[in-house]
C-alpha cells in the first residue's frame, strides 16, 4: 500500500503499484471522486424503500466489502446517514483511511471490521440484514475480482434483506464481465441483474437485487431524481443507461 498526491487529489495505491485503490479530492473529502465508485450507488435505483426513512423508522444498513479509500463508506455514513459497515482485510488500509482520507472513527452508525469479507458475509448474524451491499475486492495485482464465484454471490443474496440491493465492481486484465454476469444471474435469477456500461477506465458495475420486478419507467426516474438530489450524482443518466437481463 502506498500514497500519492497531485492536482489536488490524494490516491491510495494497491501495494507499491500504480493501480489506484481509491482517490479523494483534498478540498472536498466527502465527495466521491472516481466515476466507478459513484456508480456503485446506482444499485439504490433498484431499491423500493426511501433513501431517507421517516423519523422513528430503523436506519437502512449499507455494507462495503473492501474499504478502498473509504469514499463509499463516508458517503453512506455522512450523506445518506445510514448505518454503515465496512469490511477490510488489511489493517494498514484502515489506518491509512483514518489518517489520510478522513474516515471517521466508529460510532453508533459506523463500524469498520478488519477481517475476511467472505467469512464475515457467511456469519448467521448477517443473514437478511443488509440493504445496500457494495463489493469491490481486489488483491495487489488488480487482475480480477478476488471473490467472483456463484457461491459467494449466493452468500451476498442471503445477506440482503427483502428490499436489499447489491453492486459489484468488475475490473482487471483477467476479469470476465460475461462470466461474472453469468454467476450473478445464477445466484440472483436472470430477472434480478442489471449493469451499467464500462467507464473510460474499464470498470463495469454490475447490479443485483433480491426481490421484486424491474421498476416502471416513472418509478425509476423518480428514484434517480431523489438519488441525484441527495447525493449530487448523475443518477438520471445512470437510469437511462442501465441494461438488464430478461
Buried (B, 14 or more C-beta within 10 A) or exposed (E): BEEEEEEEBBBBBBEEEEBBBBBBBEEEBEBBBBBBBBBBBBBBBBBEBEBEBEEEEEBBBBBBBBBBBBBBBBBBBBBBBBBBBBBBBBEEBBEBBBEBBBBBEBEEBBBBBBEBBBEBBBEEEBBEBBBBBBBBBBEBBBBBBBBBBEEBBBBBBBBBBEBBBBBBBBBBEEBBBEEBBBBBBBBBBEBBBBBBEBBEEEBBBBBBBBBBEBBEEEEBBEBBEBBBEBBEBBBBEBBEEBEEBE
